[in-house]
Amino acid sequence: MTDNAHQESIRLEAGQTAPDFTLPSDTGDTVTLSALRGKNIVLYFYPAAMTPGCTTEACDFRDNLARLSARGFTVLGVSKDPLDKLARFRERDHLTFPLLSDPDLAVHRLYGAYGEKNLYGKVRLGVIRSTFVIDGDGIIRVAKYNVRAKGHVDSLLRALDKLDDQEWMQR
């Protein structure tokens, strides 16, 4: 493995400061993580808009958005897709949260969401389906890598249930 590949596979953990970023959104806005301080964020990375697994995951977030919002969370999805494709994805699947475009994968790499992965028995470089729960102070509270698209949000909600009584959730 080259040094570059090693750097791409570094994983973030709970307790670390979430790397700041600014990315364009399919809504025409620009989203900067540090500008969202004071809000709890669910940040998820997915390989490609409008593919079966990514559609399943996005619709799962859409269908559970009220449950997440009731807990004070803002959901942000990130992929390498261009903004026009993200806009079509939002419209086609009635997605109600921002989809951010990271075409050069710079933010994916900051979060360890791009690197070596095993796909159909072969190791290759690609987007690693990942989700991060970030508190209002910019601290990662949950970091999940290689998540399954189907049922992922229920799994995430169960993880949040374990954290519910912690002070950061009460803000």
C-alpha positions as CSV (number, residue, x, y, z in Angstrom):
1,M,0.0,0.0,0.0
2,T,1.4,3.4,-0.9
3,D,1.5,6.3,1.6
4,N,-1.2,8.0,-0.4
5,A,-3.5,5.0,-0.1
6,H,-2.8,4.7,3.6
7,Q,-3.7,8.3,4.1
8,E,-7.0,7.8,2.2
9,S,-8.0,5.0,4.6
10,I,-7.5,6.8,7.9
11,R,-10.6,6.5,10.0
12,L,-12.1,9.1,12.3
13,E,-13.4,8.1,15.7
14,A,-15.9,9.4,18.3
15,G,-14.3,12.2,20.4
16,Q,-12.4,13.7,17.5
17,T,-13.1,17.1,16.1
18,A,-15.0,16.9,12.8
19,P,-13.0,18.3,9.9
20,D,-14.4,21.5,8.7
21,F,-15.5,21.8,5.0
22,T,-17.4,24.0,2.6
23,L,-19.3,22.3,-0.2
24,P,-21.9,23.3,-2.7
25,S,-25.5,22.0,-2.2
26,D,-28.0,20.9,-4.8
27,T,-30.3,23.7,-3.5
28,G,-27.9,26.3,-4.8
29,D,-26.5,27.1,-1.3
30,T,-23.0,26.5,0.0
31,V,-22.8,24.6,3.3
32,T,-19.9,25.1,5.7
33,L,-19.8,22.7,8.6
34,S,-18.4,25.3,11.1
35,A,-21.3,27.6,10.2
36,L,-23.7,25.0,11.6
37,R,-22.1,25.1,15.1
38,G,-24.8,24.8,17.8
39,K,-26.6,22.2,15.7
40,N,-26.3,18.4,15.8
41,I,-25.5,17.0,12.4
42,V,-25.9,13.6,10.8
43,L,-23.3,13.6,7.9
44,Y,-23.4,10.7,5.6
45,F,-21.3,9.8,2.6
46,Y,-22.7,7.6,-0.2
47,P,-21.1,6.3,-3.4
48,A,-23.5,7.5,-6.2
49,A,-26.8,9.2,-6.5
50,M,-29.7,7.3,-8.1
51,T,-28.1,3.9,-7.7
52,P,-30.2,1.2,-5.9
53,G,-28.2,1.2,-2.6
54,C,-27.8,4.9,-2.4
55,T,-31.5,5.5,-3.2
56,T,-32.5,3.0,-0.4
57,E,-30.3,4.9,2.1
58,A,-31.4,8.4,1.0
59,C,-35.1,7.4,1.2
60,D,-34.5,5.8,4.6
61,F,-33.1,9.2,5.8
62,R,-36.0,11.0,4.1
63,D,-38.6,8.7,5.8
64,N,-37.0,9.1,9.2
65,L,-36.2,12.8,8.9
66,A,-39.0,13.7,11.4
67,R,-37.6,11.3,14.0
68,L,-34.1,12.8,13.5
69,S,-35.3,16.4,13.5
70,A,-37.3,15.7,16.7
71,R,-33.9,14.9,18.3
72,G,-32.4,18.1,17.0
73,F,-30.5,16.7,14.0
74,T,-29.8,18.2,10.6
75,V,-29.1,15.6,7.9
76,L,-26.5,16.3,5.1
77,G,-25.7,13.8,2.4
78,V,-22.4,13.9,0.5
79,S,-21.3,12.3,-2.7
80,K,-18.9,12.9,-5.6
81,D,-21.9,13.5,-8.0
82,P,-22.3,16.8,-9.9
83,L,-24.9,19.2,-8.6
84,D,-27.3,18.6,-11.6
85,K,-27.4,14.9,-10.8
86,L,-28.0,15.6,-7.1
87,A,-30.9,18.0,-8.0
88,R,-32.4,15.2,-10.2
89,F,-31.9,12.7,-7.3
90,R,-33.7,15.1,-4.9
91,E,-36.6,15.7,-7.2
92,R,-37.0,12.0,-8.3
93,D,-37.0,10.7,-4.7
94,H,-38.6,13.7,-2.9
95,L,-35.5,14.2,-0.7
96,T,-35.9,17.0,1.9
97,F,-32.4,17.5,3.1
98,P,-29.3,19.0,1.4
99,L,-27.2,16.9,-0.9
100,L,-23.6,18.1,-1.1
101,S,-21.2,17.7,-4.1
102,D,-17.6,16.7,-3.4
103,P,-16.4,16.0,-7.0
104,D,-12.7,15.8,-6.1
105,L,-13.4,13.6,-3.0
106,A,-11.4,16.0,-0.8
107,V,-14.0,15.9,2.0
108,H,-14.5,12.2,1.6
109,R,-10.8,11.8,2.2
110,L,-10.8,14.1,5.3
111,Y,-13.5,11.8,6.8
112,G,-11.9,8.5,5.7
113,A,-14.9,7.9,3.5
114,Y,-12.7,7.2,0.4
115,G,-10.1,4.4,0.4
116,E,-9.6,0.7,0.0
117,K,-12.8,-1.4,0.1
118,N,-13.7,-4.9,-0.6
119,L,-16.3,-5.1,-3.4
120,Y,-17.4,-8.5,-4.7
121,G,-14.2,-10.1,-3.5
122,K,-11.9,-7.6,-5.0
123,V,-10.0,-4.8,-3.1
124,R,-10.3,-1.4,-4.9
125,L,-10.3,2.3,-4.1
126,G,-13.8,3.8,-3.8
127,V,-16.3,5.7,-1.7
128,I,-16.8,4.0,1.7
129,R,-20.5,4.3,2.8
130,S,-20.0,6.2,6.1
131,T,-22.1,8.2,8.6
132,F,-21.0,10.6,11.3
133,V,-23.0,12.1,14.2
134,I,-21.5,15.5,15.0
135,D,-22.5,17.5,18.0
136,G,-23.1,21.3,18.2
137,D,-19.4,21.8,19.3
138,G,-18.2,20.0,16.2
139,I,-17.2,16.8,18.0
140,I,-17.8,13.5,16.4
141,R,-20.1,11.4,18.7
142,V,-20.6,8.4,16.3
143,A,-18.5,7.3,13.4
144,K,-19.7,4.4,11.3
145,Y,-17.9,3.0,8.3
146,N,-19.0,0.4,5.7
147,V,-22.6,0.7,6.7
148,R,-25.4,-1.2,5.0
149,A,-27.8,1.0,3.1
150,K,-30.9,-1.0,4.1
151,G,-31.8,-0.5,7.7
152,H,-29.0,1.9,8.4
153,V,-31.1,4.7,9.8
154,D,-32.7,2.3,12.3
155,S,-29.3,1.2,13.4
156,L,-28.2,4.8,13.7
157,L,-31.3,5.7,15.8
158,R,-30.5,2.7,18.1
159,A,-26.9,4.1,18.5
160,L,-28.4,7.5,19.3
161,D,-30.7,5.9,21.9
162,K,-27.6,4.9,23.8
163,L,-26.4,8.5,23.8
164,D,-29.7,10.2,24.5
165,D,-29.1,10.9,28.1
166,Q,-25.8,12.5,27.5
167,E,-25.6,16.3,28.1
168,W,-24.7,17.1,24.5
169,M,-28.0,15.8,23.3
170,Q,-29.9,18.1,25.6
171,R,-28.8,21.3,23.8
